[in-house]
Amino acid sequence: MIRVKIPPHLRTLASVSGEVELEIEGPVSHGSILDALEARYPMLKGTMRDHVTKVRRPFIRFFACGKDFSLDASDTPLPDAVASGAEPFFIVGAIAGG
């Protein structure tokens, strides 16, 4: 079971509270997590990555085990602690401005 923490505005959109738990078959990567998340909550399609190209949207970041995976390829395997459910996968809405 993969544990995913999503930003409050996306939790509201998906009508969930707290962590989301997902079952993922095969290698666990941020791409496979987003595929499973969008399949379970179709209203999230296009919010974290482009509908067609699947490229991460600006200001969305991915973290696991204290490491930023945002710029890694979407099929890069995540740490075993995430795959086992011991550690959550974080999707964070970044803030910019001055």
matplotlib code that plots the C-alpha trace (Angstrom):
import matplotlib.pyplot as plt

x = [0.0, 1.5, 0.7, 0.4, 0.0, -1.5, -1.9, -5.1, -6.6, -6.3, -7.7, -10.7, -11.1, -10.9, -13.1, -10.6, -9.1, -5.7, -3.5, -4.5, -3.6, -3.1, -2.3, 0.3, 1.3, 4.9, 7.6, 6.8, 7.7, 6.1, 4.7, 3.0, 1.7, 0.2, -1.3, -3.0, -4.1, -5.6, -7.4, -8.9, -9.7, -10.3, -11.0, -7.3, -6.3, -4.4, -3.8, -0.3, 0.8, -0.2, -3.1, -1.3, 2.5, 2.3, 5.0, 4.9, 3.2, 5.3, 5.0, 4.2, 7.0, 7.4, 9.2, 10.0, 12.3, 13.7, 14.6, 13.2, 12.1, 10.5, 13.2, 13.7, 12.3, 8.7, 9.8, 12.6, 12.0, 11.2, 12.9, 11.8, 10.4, 7.8, 7.0, 6.4, 4.3, 6.7, 7.2, 4.7, 5.1, 4.5, 3.0, 3.6, 2.2, 5.3, 4.9, 6.7, 6.7, 8.5]
y = [0.0, 3.3, 6.3, 9.7, 13.1, 15.7, 19.4, 20.7, 22.2, 18.9, 17.0, 19.3, 18.7, 14.9, 15.1, 13.2, 14.0, 13.0, 10.6, 8.7, 5.0, 3.4, -0.2, -0.1, -3.1, -3.1, -0.6, 2.3, 5.7, 9.1, 8.4, 5.2, 6.9, 9.8, 7.2, 5.4, 8.7, 10.0, 6.7, 6.7, 10.4, 11.5, 15.0, 15.4, 14.7, 17.7, 19.3, 17.9, 17.2, 18.0, 15.9, 14.8, 15.0, 13.9, 16.5, 17.8, 21.2, 24.1, 24.6, 21.0, 19.1, 15.4, 14.4, 11.0, 10.1, 13.7, 13.8, 15.9, 13.6, 16.4, 16.6, 12.8, 10.9, 9.8, 6.1, 6.5, 4.0, 5.5, 4.2, 0.9, 2.7, 4.4, 1.2, -0.7, 2.1, 2.8, 6.4, 8.6, 10.1, 13.9, 16.0, 19.6, 22.8, 25.1, 28.9, 31.6, 35.3, 38.2]
z = [0.0, -1.1, 1.1, -0.7, 0.9, -1.5, -1.0, 0.7, -2.5, -4.3, -1.3, -1.5, -5.2, -4.8, -1.7, 0.5, 3.9, 5.1, 3.3, 0.2, 0.0, -3.3, -4.6, -7.3, -9.4, -10.7, -10.0, -7.8, -9.4, -9.2, -12.7, -11.5, -8.4, -10.4, -12.9, -10.0, -8.3, -11.5, -12.2, -8.7, -8.7, -12.3, -11.2, -10.5, -14.1, -15.4, -12.0, -11.4, -14.9, -18.5, -19.8, -23.0, -22.4, -18.7, -17.9, -14.3, -14.0, -12.7, -9.0, -8.3, -6.5, -5.5, -2.3, -0.7, 2.2, 2.4, -1.3, -4.1, -7.1, -9.1, -11.8, -12.0, -14.9, -14.1, -14.2, -11.7, -8.9, -5.5, -2.3, -0.9, 2.2, -0.1, -2.0, 1.3, 2.8, 5.6, 4.3, 2.4, -1.0, -0.9, -3.6, -2.8, -4.3, -4.4, -3.9, -5.7, -5.6, -4.2]

ax = plt.figure().add_subplot(projection="3d")
ax.plot(x, y, z, "-o")
ax.set_aspect("equal")
plt.show()
